[in-house]
Amino acid sequence: MIHIPTGRGRRRRARKEWDMSDRKRVLRGVALASAAALALSACGTPDSGGDAGNGKEHRGGTLNVLIQSDFEHIDPQRTYTAAGESFDRLIAPALTAYKNAPGKAGAEITGDSATDTGSHNADNTVWTFTLRDGLKWQDGKAVTCDDFKYGVERSFSDLITDGADYQKQYLVGGDSYKGIYLDPAGLPSIICSGNKIAFHLNKSINDFNYTVTLPTFSAVRKDKDTKEKYDNNVFSYGPYQIDSYVRSKSIDLSRNKFWDQAKDPVRKNLPDKWAFAIGADETVITDRMLHDQGPDQSTITLGANISPQQVAQVQADPKLKSRLLSGPDGFTYYLSINNSKIKDVNCRRAYTYAIDKTTYLTALGGPAVGELATSIIAPNLPAHRDSIDVYGLQKMPQGDPNKAKQLLAQSPTCPRTITFDYRTGNTADDKAAAAIVAGMARAGITVKLNPIARNVYIATVGKPAAQHDMAINSWIADWPSGSAVISQLFDGRIISASGNPNRSQLNDSAINAGIDAAYKEPDNAKAQMMWGDLDEKVQQDAAVIPLRFTKAYVLYGSKVTGAFLDPVYSDADLCNVGVS
């Protein structure tokens, strides 16, 4: 998953300083559940937070949510951040969803708007889902198969930007279809028959039922579609509906009176209302959660870690620790080097040696914010390899400016002055950017900073024409597989004019061929090894500079019940929380 000012990356999914919640992709076949279990155990099981919420479950009340800055999108076909996708589960349920459970069980899927996780033909090129009975829009009209078909078809429009692109990559004709606004006949590879919706794919995809957890595959009703303005007032068929949305300030939700709770396979929907307050700085949010006064006792945060300086304080205080959710969150932060501008591999390798990762991590708060990385695939995925260290920087995290100077001397055309796109909005962003500048300066490289506001960062750097030489990014896999990383970040054939996840703009024929080969491998264990090989190849090409694998530290109020760390979205699970 990619990510927002309030969400890390799909899959999912900005909790962290530079989070772009970019995100996700594919796990192979029926082996996914066991692979997810192995992946989670490899990096430790997240702490559920002691009693996983204080007090007994209660249906009613208002749950408050603090987020740093506004969602880039809540339009389901445009949402591609962890926090945004988590939010959309309340108003626009996708066909399948992750189970409401902590730990490895929460990385498995179940039916949501569909009755189950789907069926497929022999070669996995046709997937069919049956819609469950009783789904109704907030005005009482029944949700139809055509509403789901229309929702997916609108995502192909140039007006509906920044969402996931799996539908364009996977569906027959998806590479040329221009969307329902220009072609009202629709996409022939999406077929409705009564309450069944079938997707015809251009390749074998063994886990397409994980793909349809994305809100890209949610329903939109044609007569309520306001195109790009739909972002401001999504018409709900979920358990809650939007009462008011004041951009960058607040979102208030109340119950959709036509929602049938007895048929909900995922959510408890305990609060009567949700009140999202937007715009507080991360340090202010932390302070409020620490003091736990008044309405903050009934509050959770979304996309906001407690400040690194206060992690030790919280862990040392039993009362505070009982309200702490912590664990690896699956995000990798990295610098993408624009291969369309920096074409000489020696230049890119020089920049890699020049970075001082130790100073960078210290600027963000030290080990509390994560561990240093030398590869792109996170440790909680089965394709991760600790052994990938192409430049020997595990033992030299401070970098090697002398080696950088040697490479620059061999390539006199290498730019000695580059522009760095980074996401700004809090002190940590700026301190980390300054650390990058200082590290590069040791090798004689001048870095010009180009700060971009948090709420438009993804949309900006997602346009190749707007990208500069280097940019900060974060990514979380859309589901537990190396394919959910490599194929989205480094396949040169999916580079697009907007909403582009391949921020390095890498288009390497060997890597493209390796992606195709890994997709065709039927054995999941072998496929994960192949994705790991591609990770190492990406590092050899110096397409990106891995920085860190991150951790989540999330506080919730003392009157919040049922809180646990969502293993997919890395925040308190919105499906389970309530107010005592």
ROGUSE-647367 format. One line per field, with one value per residue (C-alpha): residue number from 1; residue in one letter; x, y, z. Coordinates in steps of 0.2 Angstrom, whole numbers, plus 5000, padded with zeros to 4 digits. Each point is the difference from the previous one (the first is absolute). Layout:
residues N
i <- NUM/...
aa <- A/...
c1 <- X/...
c2 <- Y/...
c3 <- Z/...
This chain:
residues 580
i <- 1/2/3/4/5/6/7/8/9/10/11/12/13/14/15/16/17/18/19/20/21/22/23/24/25/26/27/28/29/30/31/32/33/34/35/36/37/38/39/40/41/42/43/44/45/46/47/48/49/50/51/52/53/54/55/56/57/58/59/60/61/62/63/64/65/66/67/68/69/70/71/72/73/74/75/76/77/78/79/80/81/82/83/84/85/86/87/88/89/90/91/92/93/94/95/96/97/98/99/100/101/102/103/104/105/106/107/108/109/110/111/112/113/114/115/116/117/118/119/120/121/122/123/124/125/126/127/128/129/130/131/132/133/134/135/136/137/138/139/140/141/142/143/144/145/146/147/148/149/150/151/152/153/154/155/156/157/158/159/160/161/162/163/164/165/166/167/168/169/170/171/172/173/174/175/176/177/178/179/180/181/182/183/184/185/186/187/188/189/190/191/192/193/194/195/196/197/198/199/200/201/202/203/204/205/206/207/208/209/210/211/212/213/214/215/216/217/218/219/220/221/222/223/224/225/226/227/228/229/230/231/232/233/234/235/236/237/238/239/240/241/242/243/244/245/246/247/248/249/250/251/252/253/254/255/256/257/258/259/260/261/262/263/264/265/266/267/268/269/270/271/272/273/274/275/276/277/278/279/280/281/282/283/284/285/286/287/288/289/290/291/292/293/294/295/296/297/298/299/300/301/302/303/304/305/306/307/308/309/310/311/312/313/314/315/316/317/318/319/320/321/322/323/324/325/326/327/328/329/330/331/332/333/334/335/336/337/338/339/340/341/342/343/344/345/346/347/348/349/350/351/352/353/354/355/356/357/358/359/360/361/362/363/364/365/366/367/368/369/370/371/372/373/374/375/376/377/378/379/380/381/382/383/384/385/386/387/388/389/390/391/392/393/394/395/396/397/398/399/400/401/402/403/404/405/406/407/408/409/410/411/412/413/414/415/416/417/418/419/420/421/422/423/424/425/426/427/428/429/430/431/432/433/434/435/436/437/438/439/440/441/442/443/444/445/446/447/448/449/450/451/452/453/454/455/456/457/458/459/460/461/462/463/464/465/466/467/468/469/470/471/472/473/474/475/476/477/478/479/480/481/482/483/484/485/486/487/488/489/490/491/492/493/494/495/496/497/498/499/500/501/502/503/504/505/506/507/508/509/510/511/512/513/514/515/516/517/518/519/520/521/522/523/524/525/526/527/528/529/530/531/532/533/534/535/536/537/538/539/540/541/542/543/544/545/546/547/548/549/550/551/552/553/554/555/556/557/558/559/560/561/562/563/564/565/566/567/568/569/570/571/572/573/574/575/576/577/578/579/580
aa <- M/I/H/I/P/T/G/R/G/R/R/R/R/A/R/K/E/W/D/M/S/D/R/K/R/V/L/R/G/V/A/L/A/S/A/A/A/L/A/L/S/A/C/G/T/P/D/S/G/G/D/A/G/N/G/K/E/H/R/G/G/T/L/N/V/L/I/Q/S/D/F/E/H/I/D/P/Q/R/T/Y/T/A/A/G/E/S/F/D/R/L/I/A/P/A/L/T/A/Y/K/N/A/P/G/K/A/G/A/E/I/T/G/D/S/A/T/D/T/G/S/H/N/A/D/N/T/V/W/T/F/T/L/R/D/G/L/K/W/Q/D/G/K/A/V/T/C/D/D/F/K/Y/G/V/E/R/S/F/S/D/L/I/T/D/G/A/D/Y/Q/K/Q/Y/L/V/G/G/D/S/Y/K/G/I/Y/L/D/P/A/G/L/P/S/I/I/C/S/G/N/K/I/A/F/H/L/N/K/S/I/N/D/F/N/Y/T/V/T/L/P/T/F/S/A/V/R/K/D/K/D/T/K/E/K/Y/D/N/N/V/F/S/Y/G/P/Y/Q/I/D/S/Y/V/R/S/K/S/I/D/L/S/R/N/K/F/W/D/Q/A/K/D/P/V/R/K/N/L/P/D/K/W/A/F/A/I/G/A/D/E/T/V/I/T/D/R/M/L/H/D/Q/G/P/D/Q/S/T/I/T/L/G/A/N/I/S/P/Q/Q/V/A/Q/V/Q/A/D/P/K/L/K/S/R/L/L/S/G/P/D/G/F/T/Y/Y/L/S/I/N/N/S/K/I/K/D/V/N/C/R/R/A/Y/T/Y/A/I/D/K/T/T/Y/L/T/A/L/G/G/P/A/V/G/E/L/A/T/S/I/I/A/P/N/L/P/A/H/R/D/S/I/D/V/Y/G/L/Q/K/M/P/Q/G/D/P/N/K/A/K/Q/L/L/A/Q/S/P/T/C/P/R/T/I/T/F/D/Y/R/T/G/N/T/A/D/D/K/A/A/A/A/I/V/A/G/M/A/R/A/G/I/T/V/K/L/N/P/I/A/R/N/V/Y/I/A/T/V/G/K/P/A/A/Q/H/D/M/A/I/N/S/W/I/A/D/W/P/S/G/S/A/V/I/S/Q/L/F/D/G/R/I/I/S/A/S/G/N/P/N/R/S/Q/L/N/D/S/A/I/N/A/G/I/D/A/A/Y/K/E/P/D/N/A/K/A/Q/M/M/W/G/D/L/D/E/K/V/Q/Q/D/A/A/V/I/P/L/R/F/T/K/A/Y/V/L/Y/G/S/K/V/T/G/A/F/L/D/P/V/Y/S/D/A/D/L/C/N/V/G/V/S
c1 <- 5000/5006/4994/4995/5002/4991/5005/5015/5000/4983/5003/4998/5002/5015/5002/5018/5009/5001/4988/4992/4990/5003/4998/4996/4998/4999/5003/5000/4985/4994/5016/4996/4994/5015/5012/4992/5002/5019/5002/4992/5010/5016/4999/4990/4982/4993/4995/4982/5001/4998/4982/4996/4989/4992/4983/4986/4994/4985/4990/4998/5009/5012/5018/5012/5014/5015/5010/5014/4994/4986/4998/5006/4985/4984/4993/5002/5007/5013/5005/5017/5006/4999/4990/4989/4996/4997/4988/4991/4995/4987/4991/5005/5003/5010/4996/5012/5008/5013/4993/4997/5014/5017/5016/5001/4982/4997/5010/4988/4984/4982/4985/4994/4988/5002/4993/5018/5017/4995/5002/5010/5003/5014/5013/4995/4996/4981/4995/4982/4993/4982/4993/4992/4982/4994/5013/4992/5005/4997/4983/4994/5002/5008/5018/5001/5014/4999/5005/5016/5004/4997/5012/5014/4997/5001/5017/5007/4996/5013/4990/5001/5018/5012/4992/5006/5004/4997/4984/5009/5014/4989/4984/4998/5000/5005/5015/4990/4983/4998/4986/4981/4999/5007/4994/4983/4999/5012/5014/4995/5012/4988/4984/4985/4987/4987/5009/5017/5014/5014/5017/5009/5019/5014/5011/4999/4998/4999/4995/4989/4988/5013/5001/4981/5003/5005/4987/5003/4987/4987/4983/4995/4983/4999/4987/5010/5017/5007/5016/5015/4989/4994/5015/4991/4984/5001/4982/5000/4994/5011/4995/5003/4997/5008/4990/5013/5017/5010/5016/5015/4990/4987/4990/4984/4992/4984/4991/4993/4983/4998/5016/4996/5012/4995/5007/5017/5014/5014/4995/4992/4995/4998/5001/4984/5011/5018/5008/5016/5010/5013/5015/5009/5019/5006/5008/4983/4991/5013/4998/4981/5001/5012/4989/4984/4988/4982/4995/5018/4995/4989/5013/5011/5012/5002/5017/5008/5014/5004/5016/5016/5006/4986/5000/5011/4989/4985/5008/5006/4983/4988/4985/5006/5006/4983/4994/5014/4999/5017/5009/5008/4989/5006/5005/5017/5006/5011/5007/4996/5013/4992/5008/4993/5011/5014/5004/5018/5000/5016/4992/4986/5012/5010/4984/4997/5017/4998/4985/5003/4986/5005/4998/4983/4994/5006/4991/4983/5002/5013/4996/4982/4995/5007/5015/5012/4997/5011/4985/4983/4990/4995/5005/4982/4998/5006/5011/5010/5019/5011/5015/4996/5014/5007/5010/5006/4990/4993/5017/5002/4983/5009/5004/5017/5002/5018/4992/4987/5014/5009/4984/4996/5018/4998/4984/5003/4983/4992/4989/5009/4984/4983/4983/4991/4982/4994/4984/4999/4988/5009/5017/5005/4997/5012/5013/5001/5002/5014/5009/4999/5007/5014/5005/5001/5010/5014/5003/4999/4982/4988/4982/4987/4984/4983/4987/4983/4984/4995/4982/5006/5017/4995/4990/5015/5014/4988/5002/5016/5001/4999/5014/5017/5016/4996/4985/4995/4988/4992/4992/4990/4996/4981/5001/5014/5011/5015/4990/4990/5016/5011/4986/4993/5016/5011/4990/5004/4985/4988/5008/4985/4998/4991/4998/5017/5007/5016/5008/5018/4993/5010/4997/5012/4996/5009/4989/4984/5004/5004/4983/4991/5009/4996/4982/5000/5008/4987/5010/4998/5017/5009/4991/5005/5018/4998/4993/5015/5012/4991/5002/5019/5000/4991/5014/5014/4992/4999/4982/4996/5009/4991/5000/4990/4987/4988/4991/4983/4996/4982/4991/4982/4988/4996/4981/5004/4996/5005/5016/5014/5013/4992/5013/4996/4997/5012/4988/4986/4988/4985/4989/5002/5001/4986/4997/4997
c2 <- 5000/5020/5013/5018/5014/4989/4983/4991/4990/4983/4993/5008/5011/5035/4992/5003/5015/4997/4987/4999/4985/4994/4982/4982/4985/4981/4984/4983/4988/4991/5001/5018/4997/4990/5012/5015/4990/4998/5018/5006/4989/5005/5017/4997/5000/5018/5004/5000/5013/4990/4998/5005/5014/5006/4996/4989/5002/5012/5004/5019/5016/5010/4994/5015/4998/5011/5001/5012/5006/4996/4985/5003/4990/4991/4997/4981/4999/5013/4994/4991/5003/4990/5012/5004/4982/4997/5015/4994/4984/5010/5007/4990/4981/4991/4983/4991/5007/4995/4991/5009/4992/5005/4992/4987/4997/5018/4998/4987/5005/4996/5006/5018/5006/4983/4985/4991/5002/4996/4986/4998/4990/4987/5012/5014/5012/5002/5004/5001/5008/4999/5015/4997/5005/5015/5013/5017/5018/5013/5005/4982/4995/4982/4999/4991/4991/5014/5012/4990/4999/5018/5004/4990/5008/5018/4996/5000/5018/5013/5010/4986/5001/4993/4984/4982/4994/4981/5001/5008/4987/4985/5002/4995/5017/5009/5007/5010/5003/5019/4998/5001/5019/4998/4983/4997/4982/4995/4988/4983/4990/5005/4990/5001/4986/5002/5002/4993/5010/4992/5007/4994/5002/5001/4988/4987/5008/4988/5012/5013/4998/5010/5013/5003/5005/5017/5014/5001/4985/5009/5005/5018/5004/5009/5013/5005/5001/5018/4994/5009/5008/4984/5001/5013/4990/4981/4993/4985/4982/4996/5000/5019/5015/5017/5014/5013/5002/5016/4998/5000/5002/4986/4986/4994/4983/4993/4983/4996/4994/4988/4990/4982/4997/4982/4997/5009/4987/5012/5015/5002/5018/5004/5019/5010/5014/5003/5017/5002/5016/5005/5010/4998/4998/4983/5007/5008/4983/4991/5012/4999/4981/5000/5011/4990/5014/5003/4995/4993/4986/4994/5003/4991/5006/4996/5001/5008/4992/5006/5011/4989/5010/4994/4981/4996/5010/4991/4983/5003/5005/4986/5011/5007/4984/4992/5012/4997/4991/4996/4989/5000/5008/4994/5016/5003/5018/5003/5013/4998/5006/5006/4988/5011/5014/4991/4987/4996/4985/5007/5016/4991/4989/5015/5008/4983/5001/5018/4998/5000/4989/5001/5019/4998/4988/5010/5015/4991/4993/4986/4981/5003/5005/4984/4991/5005/4991/4995/4992/5005/4985/5001/4987/4994/4994/4982/5007/5011/4995/5007/4996/5013/5013/5005/5014/4993/5014/4989/5002/5017/5009/5017/4997/5001/5018/4995/4986/5012/5013/4986/4995/5018/5003/4985/5008/5019/5002/4995/5015/5007/5010/4991/5005/4990/4999/4997/5000/5014/5004/4997/5002/4982/5002/5015/4992/4984/5010/5010/4984/4994/5017/4999/4982/5004/5016/4989/4993/5017/4998/5015/4996/5013/4997/5000/4999/4994/5001/4984/5000/5001/4991/4984/5008/5011/4987/4988/5010/4996/5017/5008/4990/5006/4990/4992/4997/4993/4986/4986/4984/4986/4984/4999/4982/4988/4997/5008/5002/5013/5010/4997/4999/5017/5010/4994/4993/5013/4995/5008/5017/5012/5019/5001/4989/4992/4988/4997/5016/4995/4999/4984/4991/4986/4985/4987/5006/5000/4983/4994/5007/4990/4984/5002/5002/4984/4990/4988/4996/5014/4997/5000/5016/5009/4995/5008/5016/5000/4999/5014/5011/4997/5004/5017/5004/4995/5013/5013/5004/5004/5003/4990/5010/4991/4987/5008/4996/5006/5007/5005/5006/5000/5007/4992/4998/4992/4981/4987/5008/4990/5004/4996/4988/5007/5019/5002/5011/4995/4989/5011/4984/4995/5016/5008/5011/4993
c3 <- 5000/4996/5014/5005/5012/5012/4994/4997/4983/4993/4998/5007/5008/5016/5017/4998/4996/4981/4998/4984/5004/4982/5000/4996/4989/4999/5009/4991/5001/5014/5009/5005/5017/5005/4992/5009/5017/4996/4995/5016/5011/4991/5007/5016/5003/5004/5018/5002/5013/5016/5003/4982/5006/5016/5006/4993/4982/4999/4985/4999/5003/4990/4996/4996/4988/4999/4984/4995/4983/4988/4990/4982/4994/5008/4982/5001/4982/5005/5017/5001/5017/5016/5010/4985/4997/5018/5000/4984/5008/5010/4985/4984/5004/4987/4994/5012/5016/5013/5015/5016/5010/5007/4994/4986/4999/4996/4984/4993/4990/5001/4989/5003/4987/4993/5008/5000/4993/4982/4988/4985/4984/4998/4995/5011/4986/5004/5018/5006/5015/5007/5008/5017/5003/5009/4994/4999/4997/5013/4991/5001/4982/4998/4994/4984/4990/4988/5013/5004/4981/4998/5015/4992/4983/5006/5007/4982/4997/5000/5012/5013/5005/5013/5003/4998/4982/5002/4990/4986/5001/5002/4991/4981/4991/5015/4992/4987/5008/5004/5013/5001/4997/4983/4996/5008/4992/5014/5001/4993/5011/5015/4999/5011/5000/5014/5016/4993/4994/4989/4996/4984/5003/4987/5010/5013/5017/5014/5014/4991/5015/5010/4986/5002/5019/4992/5000/4981/4999/5011/4993/4994/4994/4984/5004/5016/4991/4999/4992/5008/5012/5007/5011/5011/5004/4996/5000/5012/5000/5015/5018/5002/4989/4999/5009/4997/4992/5002/4991/5011/5016/5003/4995/5009/4997/5007/4997/4983/5006/4986/5005/5006/5014/5002/4982/5003/4999/5005/5011/5017/4996/5019/5000/4995/4993/4994/5002/4990/5005/4987/5001/5017/5000/5005/5016/5005/4997/5010/5015/4999/5000/5015/5011/4995/5006/4996/4982/4997/5011/4985/4987/4988/4988/4981/4992/5015/5010/5017/4999/5001/5015/5010/4995/5015/5012/4994/5001/5018/5006/5003/4998/4984/4993/5003/4987/4988/4983/4993/4988/4983/4987/4984/4992/4991/4999/4985/4988/4982/4988/4983/4987/4986/5006/5009/4987/5004/5013/5008/5004/5009/5009/5005/5008/5009/5008/5004/5011/5019/5006/5018/5001/4990/5013/5014/4993/5001/5017/5000/5000/5007/4982/4992/4994/4986/4983/4986/4990/4995/5005/5018/5013/5003/4982/4995/4986/5012/5001/5014/4989/4987/5002/4983/5007/5017/5009/5014/5008/4994/5002/5001/4981/4991/4993/4993/4990/4994/4994/4991/4990/4996/4994/4988/4993/4998/4992/5017/5007/5015/5004/5001/5006/5013/5001/5018/5010/5013/5013/5017/5008/4997/4981/5000/5011/4990/4984/5008/5004/4982/4994/5013/4995/4982/5003/5007/4982/4992/4994/5003/5004/4996/5011/4992/5014/4995/5011/5008/4993/4982/5001/4992/4986/4996/5000/4992/4984/4991/4991/5017/5009/5003/5002/5017/5011/5016/5000/5011/4995/5008/4991/4995/5006/5006/4985/4992/4984/5010/5000/4985/4987/5005/5004/4986/4985/4986/4990/5013/5001/4997/4999/5017/5015/4995/5014/4990/5007/4995/4982/4998/4984/4999/4988/5011/5015/4990/4994/5017/5006/4986/5005/5019/4996/4990/5013/5008/5015/5013/5009/4984/4994/5016/4997/4983/5007/5012/4985/4992/5016/4999/4982/5003/5013/4988/4988/5014/4995/5018/5016/5014/5017/5013/5005/5012/5016/5006/5017/5002/5016/5002/5013/5017/4995/4983/4999/4989/4994/4991/4987/4983/4992/4983/5003/5015/5010/5013/4990/4996/4998/5019/5010/5011/5015/5017
